[in-house]
Amino acid sequence: MPLLVVHGVSDFYGLGEFEDSLINTVAYSVKELKLKPSDVSCFFPKGKMTRQGEEIIVLVECLTAKPDRTDEVRDRLANAIVQTVRHYFPDMNLIECFIKPFDPKQGFAAHKK
């Protein structure tokens, strides 16, 4: 299950809509990922933001490595995420997205009800 960690965004009116847009971007923008919105989680860590209002960094964690998730597919996903963020924050100085591959064979456990 991909996890989006969005740094540089504090609470604002419309945060829920922004979160839904990011999740839908990950689920639907790149068909090779074969994801549904319910497969994607999104978190906005709260902490000291020394450059608040200047940059937004999105980390995509836990995107399981699969043969059809090529570098080109991951690049398209990163670009789609950046464009989604840019839609909500058009005046931001810097928007970056980093996609980290994940191999469950290197350690993974889960519990779901």
N, CA, C and O of each residue as an XYZ file, in Angstrom:
452
protein
N       0.838     -1.163      0.000
C       0.000      0.000      0.000
C       0.895      1.241      0.000
O       1.653      1.446      0.948
N       0.822      2.068     -1.036
C       1.628      3.283     -1.048
C       1.228      4.242      0.063
O       0.053      4.375      0.403
N       2.217      4.895      0.609
C       2.022      5.878      1.663
C       2.585      7.204      1.184
O       3.765      7.299      0.846
N       1.739      8.232      1.156
C       2.187      9.578      0.815
C       2.470     10.332      2.102
O       1.619     10.394      2.989
N       3.651     10.900      2.206
C       4.005     11.741      3.344
C       4.293     13.117      2.763
O       5.255     13.306      2.019
N       3.439     14.076      3.117
C       3.502     15.410      2.517
C       4.054     16.398      3.538
O       3.404     16.705      4.537
N       5.257     16.888      3.272
C       5.907     17.858      4.163
C       5.718     19.262      3.611
O       5.790     19.483      2.402
N       5.475     20.208      4.515
C       5.387     21.608      4.120
C       3.969     22.111      3.956
O       3.759     23.236      3.503
N       2.995     21.297      4.317
C       1.598     21.713      4.234
C       1.029     21.690      5.639
O       0.949     20.640      6.276
N       0.638     22.857      6.110
C      -0.023     22.916      7.408
C      -1.527     22.877      7.173
O      -1.989     22.865      6.032
N      -2.270     22.856      8.248
C      -3.724     22.838      8.124
C      -4.204     24.028      7.306
O      -3.750     25.153      7.511
N      -5.110     23.780      6.392
C      -5.740     24.846      5.630
C      -7.116     24.371      5.206
O      -7.375     23.172      5.108
N      -7.990     25.326      4.956
C      -9.322     24.983      4.495
C      -9.172     24.283      3.151
O      -8.569     24.838      2.232
N      -9.693     23.111      3.027
C      -9.558     22.348      1.790
C      -8.544     21.232      1.881
O      -8.251     20.577      0.881
N      -7.996     21.001      3.086
C      -6.994     19.935      3.237
C      -7.569     18.577      2.852
O      -6.884     17.770      2.223
N      -8.823     18.316      3.224
C      -9.454     17.034      2.874
C      -9.576     16.853      1.375
O      -9.330     15.763      0.859
N      -9.953     17.910      0.670
C     -10.052     17.848     -0.798
C      -8.677     17.616     -1.421
O      -8.537     16.837     -2.364
N      -7.665     18.300     -0.883
C      -6.291     18.133     -1.361
C      -5.830     16.692     -1.149
O      -5.237     16.089     -2.043
N      -6.100     16.148      0.024
C      -5.732     14.762      0.320
C      -6.430     13.798     -0.644
O      -5.796     12.892     -1.185
N      -7.727     13.990     -0.858
C      -8.462     13.134     -1.799
C      -7.873     13.222     -3.205
O      -7.764     12.208     -3.895
N      -7.494     14.421     -3.632
C      -6.909     14.598     -4.966
C      -5.586     13.862     -5.089
O      -5.316     13.232     -6.112
N      -4.752     13.939     -4.042
C      -3.474     13.219     -4.071
C      -3.697     11.715     -4.135
O      -3.044     11.020     -4.913
N      -4.608     11.217     -3.329
C      -4.890      9.783     -3.322
C      -5.419      9.341     -4.685
O      -4.998      8.309     -5.206
N      -6.332     10.108     -5.262
C      -6.878      9.760     -6.580
C      -5.813      9.845     -7.667
O      -5.823      9.053     -8.610
N      -4.902     10.792     -7.542
C      -3.805     10.894     -8.503
C      -2.971      9.618     -8.485
O      -2.640      9.075     -9.539
N      -2.634      9.142     -7.296
C      -1.833      7.928     -7.186
C      -2.621      6.719     -7.701
O      -2.066      5.856     -8.381
N      -3.911      6.664     -7.376
C      -4.711      5.502     -7.751
C      -5.037      5.447     -9.237
O      -5.096      4.362     -9.817
N      -5.251      6.614     -9.867
C      -5.790      6.605    -11.222
C      -4.890      7.177    -12.319
O      -5.136      6.920    -13.498
N      -3.875      7.932    -11.973
C      -3.129      8.627    -13.025
C      -2.195      7.710    -13.821
O      -1.876      8.000    -14.974
N      -1.767      6.629    -13.222
C      -0.843      5.709    -13.888
C      -1.444      4.308    -13.791
O      -1.363      3.654    -12.752
N      -2.047      3.863    -14.891
C      -2.812      2.603    -14.865
C      -1.952      1.390    -14.523
O      -2.464      0.414    -13.974
N      -0.659      1.429    -14.835
C       0.223      0.289    -14.561
C       0.345     -0.010    -13.065
O       0.719     -1.119    -12.685
N       0.038      0.953    -12.233
C       0.142      0.733    -10.790
C      -0.955     -0.196    -10.274
O      -0.773     -0.876     -9.264
N      -2.094     -0.222    -10.967
C      -3.215     -1.090    -10.602
C      -3.619     -0.892     -9.141
O      -3.679     -1.841     -8.359
N      -3.895      0.373     -8.796
C      -4.264      0.729     -7.435
C      -5.676      1.277     -7.380
O      -6.209      1.774     -8.373
N      -6.274      1.176     -6.196
C      -7.552      1.806     -5.890
C      -7.284      2.857     -4.817
O      -6.282      2.765     -4.107
N      -8.152      3.846     -4.686
C      -7.955      4.845     -3.624
C      -7.799      4.207     -2.240
O      -7.033      4.707     -1.416
N      -8.501      3.132     -1.981
C      -8.395      2.484     -0.666
C      -7.029      1.836     -0.431
O      -6.720      1.437      0.691
N      -6.216      1.730     -1.476
C      -4.862      1.177     -1.351
C      -3.845      2.226     -0.918
O      -2.710      1.887     -0.582
N      -4.242      3.498     -0.924
C      -3.298      4.601     -0.719
C      -3.589      5.307      0.604
O      -4.742      5.606      0.914
N      -2.538      5.572      1.380
C      -2.656      6.352      2.615
C      -1.909      7.667      2.438
O      -0.964      7.756      1.654
N      -2.336      8.674      3.165
C      -1.725      9.992      3.040
C      -1.612     10.622      4.426
O      -2.585     10.651      5.180
N      -0.427     11.126      4.757
C      -0.191     11.762      6.046
C       0.483     13.115      5.845
O       1.284     13.309      4.930
N       0.134     14.032      6.725
C       0.706     15.373      6.741
C       1.364     15.560      8.096
O       0.713     16.020      9.034
N       2.650     15.214      8.222
C       3.291     15.308      9.532
C       3.337     16.748     10.024
O       3.630     17.684      9.280
N       3.038     16.879     11.292
C       3.133     18.196     11.910
C       4.484     18.282     12.588
O       4.928     17.330     13.230
N       5.108     19.371     12.449
C       6.412     19.567     13.051
C       6.886     20.957     12.696
O       6.191     21.717     12.021
N       8.039     21.268     13.146
C       8.602     22.577     12.865
C       8.900     22.682     11.370
O       9.680     21.905     10.820
N       8.269     23.646     10.735
C       8.486     23.869      9.306
C       9.207     25.201      9.166
O       8.583     26.263      9.180
N      10.510     25.136      9.032
C      11.289     26.367      8.976
C      11.123     27.099      7.651
O      11.378     28.300      7.565
N      10.701     26.384      6.628
C      10.543     27.007      5.312
C       9.089     26.955      4.856
O       8.807     26.854      3.662
N       8.168     27.025      5.817
C       6.746     26.950      5.503
C       6.378     28.010      4.474
O       6.767     29.173      4.585
N       5.632     27.587      3.488
C       5.211     28.514      2.449
C       6.190     28.618      1.296
O       5.915     29.304      0.312
N       7.337     27.942      1.404
C       8.340     28.015      0.355
C       8.479     26.722     -0.440
O       8.771     26.748     -1.636
N       8.266     25.582      0.238
C       8.464     24.318     -0.455
C       7.541     23.240      0.100
O       7.176     23.246      1.275
N       7.180     22.321     -0.782
C       6.406     21.142     -0.404
C       7.154     19.937     -0.957
O       7.495     19.884     -2.139
N       7.397     18.982     -0.086
C       8.099     17.763     -0.465
C       7.151     16.590     -0.212
O       6.625     16.435      0.890
N       6.936     15.766     -1.243
C       6.078     14.589     -1.117
C       6.958     13.350     -1.246
O       7.676     13.171     -2.229
N       6.879     12.507     -0.231
C       7.583     11.233     -0.264
C       6.549     10.141     -0.504
O       5.540     10.074      0.198
N       6.794      9.295     -1.483
C       5.942      8.138     -1.729
C       6.715      6.934     -1.213
O       7.717      6.515     -1.793
N       6.224      6.396     -0.116
C       6.862      5.262      0.535
C       6.035      4.003      0.262
O       4.860      4.090     -0.095
N       6.637      2.875      0.427
C       5.942      1.577      0.411
C       5.275      1.247     -0.919
O       4.303      0.492     -0.939
N       5.761      1.782     -2.012
C       5.262      1.391     -3.329
C       6.013      0.118     -3.713
O       7.177      0.162     -4.112
N       5.335     -0.999     -3.588
C       5.962     -2.302     -3.791
C       6.589     -2.401     -5.181
O       5.965     -2.055     -6.185
N       7.818     -2.875     -5.220
C       8.515     -3.071     -6.492
C       7.873     -4.243     -7.240
O       7.729     -5.342     -6.705
N       7.497     -3.978     -8.478
C       6.934     -5.015     -9.353
C       7.508     -4.787    -10.746
O       7.917     -3.671    -11.064
N       7.545     -5.825    -11.584
C       8.145     -5.670    -12.912
C       7.529     -4.553    -13.761
O       8.243     -3.885    -14.509
N       6.210     -4.343    -13.653
C       5.584     -3.310    -14.482
C       5.677     -1.915    -13.872
O       5.189     -0.956    -14.469
N       6.286     -1.779    -12.712
C       6.498     -0.473    -12.084
C       7.915     -0.014    -12.414
O       8.795      0.061    -11.556
N       8.089      0.285    -13.676
C       9.395      0.661    -14.214
C       9.779      2.071    -13.777
O       8.988      2.784    -13.159
N      11.001      2.453    -14.108
C      11.446      3.826    -13.831
C      10.545      4.829    -14.526
O      10.237      5.878    -13.960
N      10.118      4.524    -15.745
C       9.257      5.434    -16.503
C       7.889      5.572    -15.827
O       7.337      6.672    -15.775
N       7.345      4.487    -15.318
C       6.061      4.512    -14.622
C       6.179      5.340    -13.344
O       5.312      6.161    -13.045
N       7.239      5.121    -12.607
C       7.455      5.877    -11.367
C       7.678      7.351    -11.653
O       7.241      8.205    -10.882
N       8.349      7.657    -12.750
C       8.558      9.051    -13.139
C       7.229      9.731    -13.494
O       6.999     10.882    -13.123
N       6.363      9.017    -14.208
C       5.041      9.576    -14.536
C       4.229      9.827    -13.278
O       3.524     10.832    -13.178
N       4.327      8.906    -12.306
C       3.621      9.103    -11.049
C       4.150     10.339    -10.315
O       3.369     11.159     -9.833
N       5.459     10.468    -10.232
C       6.044     11.634     -9.560
C       5.586     12.932    -10.218
O       5.242     13.892     -9.528
N       5.580     12.965    -11.538
C       5.134     14.167    -12.246
C       3.656     14.449    -12.007
O       3.270     15.607    -11.846
N       2.828     13.413    -11.981
C       1.400     13.607    -11.720
C       1.174     14.158    -10.314
O       0.319     15.022    -10.117
N       1.930     13.668     -9.344
C       1.807     14.169     -7.971
C       2.226     15.628     -7.899
O       1.535     16.435     -7.277
N       3.342     15.981     -8.520
C       3.804     17.375     -8.519
C       2.750     18.282     -9.156
O       2.501     19.380     -8.658
N       2.137     17.841    -10.238
C       1.109     18.670    -10.895
C      -0.125     18.826    -10.010
O      -0.740     19.893     -9.998
N      -0.491     17.797     -9.280
C      -1.622     17.890     -8.359
C      -1.318     18.892     -7.246
O      -2.157     19.732     -6.921
N      -0.131     18.806     -6.669
C       0.255     19.758     -5.618
C       0.276     21.172     -6.191
O      -0.199     22.113     -5.555
N       0.818     21.316     -7.375
C       0.921     22.639     -8.019
C      -0.456     23.251     -8.259
O      -0.615     24.469     -8.185
N      -1.446     22.417     -8.544
C      -2.814     22.907     -8.738
C      -3.325     23.596     -7.468
O      -3.995     24.626     -7.541
N      -3.010     23.028     -6.320
C      -3.473     23.587     -5.041
C      -2.567     24.689     -4.518
O      -3.019     25.559     -3.774
N      -1.306     24.665     -4.894
C      -0.331     25.640     -4.404
C       0.457     26.215     -5.585
O       1.650     25.943     -5.719
N      -0.197     27.007     -6.443
C       0.451     27.473     -7.672
C       1.618     28.442     -7.447
O       2.453     28.616     -8.335
N       1.681     29.062     -6.291
C       2.737     30.041     -6.042
C       3.893     29.487     -5.217
O       4.774     30.239     -4.801
N       3.895     28.178     -4.977
C       4.949     27.567     -4.164
C       6.287     27.650     -4.902
O       6.359     27.409     -6.107
N       7.340     27.994     -4.165
C       8.676     28.120     -4.758
C       9.230     26.786     -5.255
O       9.879     26.733     -6.300
N       8.978     25.717     -4.514
C       9.550     24.415     -4.855
C       8.560     23.319     -4.484
O       8.039     23.290     -3.369
N       8.306     22.422     -5.425
C       7.504     21.230     -5.169
C       8.314     20.054     -5.699
O       8.694     20.025     -6.870
N       8.575     19.082     -4.821
C       9.335     17.901     -5.233
C       8.607     16.645     -4.784
O       7.879     16.651     -3.791
N       8.815     15.573     -5.529
C       8.251     14.274     -5.184
C       9.348     13.223     -5.335
O      10.018     13.146     -6.365
N       9.516     12.425     -4.294
C      10.495     11.345     -4.292
C       9.758     10.029     -4.105
O       8.972      9.889     -3.168
N       9.998      9.074     -4.973
C       9.349      7.767     -4.872
C      10.394      6.738     -4.460
O      11.380      6.506     -5.160
N      10.151      6.136     -3.318
C      11.074      5.135     -2.792
C      10.537      3.744     -3.093
O       9.402      3.436     -2.730
N      11.317      2.903     -3.742
C      10.855      1.532     -3.981
C      10.809      0.758     -2.668
O      11.516      1.079     -1.713
N       9.975     -0.247     -2.644
C       9.800     -1.040     -1.439
C       9.784     -2.512     -1.831
O       9.052     -2.914     -2.735
N      10.587     -3.302     -1.153
C      10.615     -4.740     -1.387
C      10.185     -5.432     -0.101
O      10.943     -5.439      0.869
N       8.982     -6.017     -0.069
C       8.497     -6.639      1.157
C       9.370     -7.792      1.654
O       9.283     -8.172      2.821
N      10.197     -8.342      0.790
C      11.106     -9.415      1.212
C      12.180     -8.908      2.156
O      12.846     -9.693      2.831
N      12.348     -7.578      2.203
C      13.359     -6.995      3.077
C      12.800     -6.695      4.462
O      13.479     -6.077      5.284
N      11.602     -7.115      4.721
C      10.981     -6.927      6.034
C       9.641     -6.242      5.912
O       9.558     -5.074      5.533
N       8.586     -6.980      6.237
C       7.236     -6.431      6.164
C       6.306     -7.287      6.991
O       6.404     -8.514      6.979
N       5.406     -6.645      7.708
C       4.342     -7.346      8.442
C       3.125     -6.443      8.431
O       3.256     -5.224      8.318
N       1.941     -7.030      8.546
C       0.717     -6.232      8.551
C      -0.374     -6.959      9.310
O      -0.357     -8.183      9.441
N      -1.308     -6.192      9.801
C      -2.525     -6.717     10.412
C      -3.659     -5.815      9.977
O      -3.578     -4.597     10.133
N      -4.707     -6.391      9.437
C      -5.843     -5.602      8.973
C      -7.111     -6.313      9.379
O      -7.238     -7.522      9.187
N      -8.049     -5.577      9.936
C      -9.347     -6.156     10.301
C     -10.291     -6.061      9.150
O     -11.439     -6.494      9.257
